[in-house]
Amino acid sequence: MSVDLQTVKRVAHLARIAVSEEDAERMTGELNTILGFVEQLNEVDVSGVEPMTSVTPMEMKKRLDIVTDGNKASDIVANAPATEENFFLVPKVVE
Amino acid sequence: MSDLTHLTISEARARLRGKEITAAEITEAYLQAIERANPVLNAYVTVTGDKARDMAKASDAKLARGEGGALEGIPLGIKDLFGTKGVHTQACSHVLDGFEPRYESTVTANLWADGAVMLGKLNMDEFAMGSSNETSYYGPVINPWRRSRLDTVVMPTTHQGDGGFVSAGGAKTQRTLDNAQLVPGGSSGGSASAVSAFLCAGATATDTGGSIRQPAAFTGTVGIKPTYGRCSRWGIVAFASSLDQAGPIARDVRDAAILLKSMASVDPRDTTSVDRPVPDYEAAIGKPIKGMKVGIPKEYRVDGMPQDIEALWQKGIAWLKEAGAEIVDISLPHTKYALPAYYIVAPAEASSNLARYDGVRYGLRVPGKDIVDMYEKTRAAGFGREVKRRIMIGTYVLSAGYYDAYYLQAQKVRTLIKRDFENVFAAGVDVILTPATPSAAFGVADEDMASDPVKMYLNDIFTVTVNMAGLPGISVPAGLDAKGLPLGLQLIGRPFDEETLFQTAHVIEQAAGTFQPEKWW
């Protein structure tokens, strides 16, 4: 399988990365090189093989459903580019 | 006073406990070495001098009271991927500009609890994506090792030492360093370069496809990627969560064992942290390997592998045999599929993990006409080329209609790769010996690698299988190539059997010796 310029632009938008025409053209070539490399996986007979979900056989750890942390609003927003009274500020989303 | 920066961790530990030296002295020696070397090597992206001095002072107080921890007063460098409270933590990416977490990663918290001193944050490939440390927003790291040329000079008297060899005729061959700058490998290139150039006693690193073992091999240092689940991932910037593991890079096998003992823990905050006590890895060092079964996988003999590496592998086999190990030929038939499967699984997980860098919660924000425009512009400006490439691949293979063909197929192949190892271990093999890398360190801005991303990816061909199967792997320096560059051997063990790796790596180290670059910086 290979990707064309249109697909690259669509994927870039899905990934929320702005690409120029020039970027998209360069990426098309690079992505096709990588996709060409991974193509060889199709040679492998995987019939009856379960996909890996965890490298170590272990039971999912569960914790008690209780509050163990919190009251850290100022810590959470401390690194944000724009905040107001412990809220993240973003460009207007709804008109 | 001898150069304190040249002490191994075990030597420094003994002298600190014996009150022959102080933590303040050794810390100061490292800070001075960094100040001199870093403008050239670019191993550190931030030096935390004041913090280091404060920590050293506290260590000296503890040592004076005889209350020192396992790493009391030992100065370490920390890869920029580890969250360190109030200190630069950016995974060497522009997108995390100015980020200083309000928390401490479990691994670094463990180190500080044991008394270690933080010298600063180490350079790395952006988000740990790279094999040369050239994708860092902070520029490439330089390897303290350089190629050299052998010259024959006639010696008036027979003399041995200072790196020279004496031949029968009394002529001495001496190495002349080349000026070309080499990469230290990646992604933990800053860690490897700093350890090798005596800019820290040891360093933390992380390994998703070979990022500890490949730079260790390129710099003549020891690096271990422990079993998946041995070190907590809590507070470490995530790249590919099912593959990422933290581990140390150190100057010798014993130091690596000392560091891993402190880094590893059982952590309720990481659900993949395995509930198993951390053994005393140092105790495994020096134990005989007589009767141990060492597997040699035929699939690791690849086309175009330099003769030096094949010869080194044979040497390693001979050393282990001499120490009483039983050498057996084994087959890991799915080896060649590990790298392509990795380049589906790792980018897929990365595309999901890196979705959080949106210009809202931390780091860089580039304004846009609306919120989507802001996201797209921020991510376009914040991520470097390699990171974008991997996010794009990951997004594509996970997108509607392609998931089964790529991601599901890769995860099935991953099961087969793991099964290969399980079969071999079930047949009684204790440890597997392979080369660590398919080449020695290469030049900065290598044109071949720059023009084809897959060429760069091939650096991880011998290491990536271990991540795919979640196993522990150690890279130990085993010799120099014809150009005088270090080469490493890799040992792969059963899950949670890091002790056998330290035990066996020590045998190789005893036979091969340790390697230091000639100082030019």
Interface residues (C-beta under 8 A of the other chain):
Chain A: M1 V3 T7 V8 V11 A12 H13 L14 A15 R16 I17 A18 V19 M27 E30 L31 T33 I34 L35 F37 V38 E39 Q40 L41 N42 V44 V46 V49 E50 P51 M52 T53 S54 V55 T56 M58 M60 K61 R63 K72 D75 I76 A78 N79 A80 P81 A82 F88 V90 P91 K92 V93
Chain B: G98 F99 E100 P101 R102 Y103 T227 Y228 G229 S242 P268 T271 T272 V274 D275 H334 K336 Y337 P340 A341 Y343 I344 S351 A355 D358 G359 V360 R361 Y362 G363 L364 R365 P367 G368 K369 D370 I371 V372 D373 M374 Y375 E376 K377 R379 A380 F383 K388 R389 I391 M392 I393 T395 Y396 S399 Y402 A405 Y406 L408 Q409 A410 Q411 K412 V413 R414 T415 L416 K418 D452 P453 V454 Y457 A469 G470 P495
